[in-house]
Amino acid sequence: MSKFVKRLWHSDHDPGLPRKDRAPCYYEAFIPDPLVGRPIMLDGDVAADVADAERSIAGFDAKAKALVDTEALARLLLRAESLASSKIEGLEVGGRRLLRAEAAKALGEESNDVTANEVLGNIQAMTWALQTIHEGEDITVDVLLEVHRRLFAGTRIEQTAD
């Protein structure tokens, strides 16, 4: 059964924060019902919609195999996913700022846009992971640590990745 539990949060990070931001405090965490073993019942209309969606996806998948070059689409989707996950982490940057920072790096110049650099790090880490990890291979701790190092490379908290 789902419930709320009271927890105590302790800050063990960033000694540069003011005392009030490092002070322990209580919070309530939500513990959801377990999903394992839970029967899922769909009424007839919903089950029919799910079956239609499955058929559409299978049809799209069959057509996608016929596409000659999906590299541009893959790059676009990777970039969109990286931007979305960065936004979840509080890193919001527009396309122009990101493009400026990316162009500066491509020209061997330094970009002073900290947020754009961190988002570019996210994109580069994801790109490296997708090029390195192949379907069916195990994802090892060493690979995860390398992704983590690449994610923080060139940021103000680069030492966190070590």
C-alpha positions in Angstrom: 0.0 0.0 0.0 1.3 3.4 -0.9 2.3 5.7 2.0 4.3 8.8 3.0 7.3 8.4 5.2 9.1 11.1 7.1 12.9 11.3 6.4 15.7 13.6 7.6 17.9 15.2 5.0 21.5 15.9 5.8 23.6 18.1 3.5 27.1 16.8 3.0 27.8 18.9 -0.2 29.1 22.3 -1.0 30.5 23.9 2.1 30.2 27.3 0.3 26.5 27.3 0.9 25.0 29.4 3.7 24.3 27.6 7.0 20.5 27.7 6.5 20.9 25.9 3.1 23.1 23.2 4.7 20.9 22.7 7.8 19.2 19.3 8.1 15.5 19.3 7.6 12.6 16.8 7.5 10.7 16.0 4.3 8.0 13.5 3.3 8.9 10.8 0.7 6.1 9.1 -1.2 6.5 5.3 -1.4 4.2 4.0 -4.2 2.4 0.7 -4.3 4.6 -2.0 -5.8 3.8 -2.7 -9.5 5.3 -6.2 -9.5 2.6 -8.9 -9.6 -0.2 -6.3 -10.0 -2.8 -7.4 -12.5 -3.4 -4.8 -15.2 -6.9 -4.9 -16.6 -7.8 -2.9 -19.7 -11.4 -2.4 -20.9 -12.3 -3.3 -24.5 -11.8 0.2 -26.0 -8.4 0.7 -24.3 -7.2 -2.8 -25.3 -8.3 -2.0 -28.9 -6.4 1.3 -28.9 -3.3 -0.5 -27.5 -3.5 -3.1 -30.3 -3.9 -0.3 -32.9 -0.8 1.5 -31.5 1.2 -1.7 -31.6 0.3 -2.3 -35.3 1.2 1.3 -36.2 4.6 1.1 -34.4 5.3 -2.2 -36.2 4.4 -0.7 -39.5 6.6 2.4 -38.8 9.4 0.1 -37.8 9.2 -1.9 -41.0 9.2 1.3 -43.1 12.1 2.8 -41.1 14.3 -0.1 -42.1 13.8 1.1 -45.7 15.1 4.6 -44.9 18.5 5.1 -46.5 20.1 7.4 -43.9 18.7 7.9 -40.4 21.8 9.4 -39.0 20.4 13.0 -39.2 17.3 11.9 -37.4 19.3 10.0 -34.8 21.4 13.1 -34.1 18.3 15.3 -33.8 16.6 12.9 -31.4 19.8 12.5 -29.3 20.1 16.3 -29.1 16.5 16.7 -28.1 16.8 14.0 -25.4 20.0 15.6 -24.0 18.3 19.0 -23.9 15.2 17.6 -22.2 17.3 15.7 -19.5 19.4 18.8 -19.0 16.2 20.8 -18.5 15.2 18.3 -15.8 18.5 19.1 -14.1 17.7 22.8 -14.2 20.0 23.5 -17.1 18.0 25.5 -19.7 19.6 26.9 -22.8 18.2 28.1 -26.0 19.2 26.9 -29.4 21.3 30.0 -30.3 23.3 29.9 -27.1 24.0 26.2 -27.6 25.0 26.7 -31.2 27.3 29.6 -30.2 29.0 27.5 -27.6 29.3 24.5 -30.0 30.7 26.7 -32.7 33.3 28.2 -30.3 34.5 24.7 -29.3 34.6 23.6 -33.0 36.8 26.6 -33.8 39.1 25.9 -30.8 37.9 28.9 -28.9 36.6 28.9 -25.3 32.9 29.4 -24.6 32.1 31.4 -21.5 28.5 30.2 -21.4 28.6 27.8 -18.4 25.1 26.4 -18.9 25.6 25.8 -22.7 28.9 24.1 -22.0 27.3 21.8 -19.4 24.5 20.9 -21.9 27.1 20.2 -24.6 28.8 17.9 -22.1 25.5 16.0 -21.7 25.2 15.7 -25.5 28.8 14.6 -25.9 28.6 12.0 -23.1 25.4 10.6 -24.6 27.0 10.5 -28.1 30.0 8.7 -26.8 27.9 6.2 -24.9 25.8 5.4 -27.9 28.9 4.9 -30.1 30.7 2.8 -27.5 28.0 0.5 -26.1 26.6 -1.9 -28.6 23.4 -3.8 -28.4 23.6 -6.9 -26.2 26.8 -5.8 -24.5 27.0 -5.4 -20.7 27.2 -1.9 -19.4 30.1 -2.0 -16.9 31.0 0.2 -14.0 34.0 1.5 -16.0 31.8 2.5 -18.9 29.4 4.3 -16.6 32.3 6.1 -14.9 33.7 7.2 -18.3 30.3 8.6 -19.3 30.2 10.4 -15.9 33.7 11.8 -16.6 32.7 13.0 -20.0 29.5 14.5 -18.7 31.4 16.8 -16.3 34.5 17.5 -18.4 35.1 21.2 -18.7 32.5 22.2 -16.2 32.9 24.1 -12.9 32.3 20.8 -11.0 34.7 18.6 -13.1 36.4 17.3 -10.0 33.1 15.7 -9.0 33.5 13.1 -11.7 36.8 11.8 -10.3 
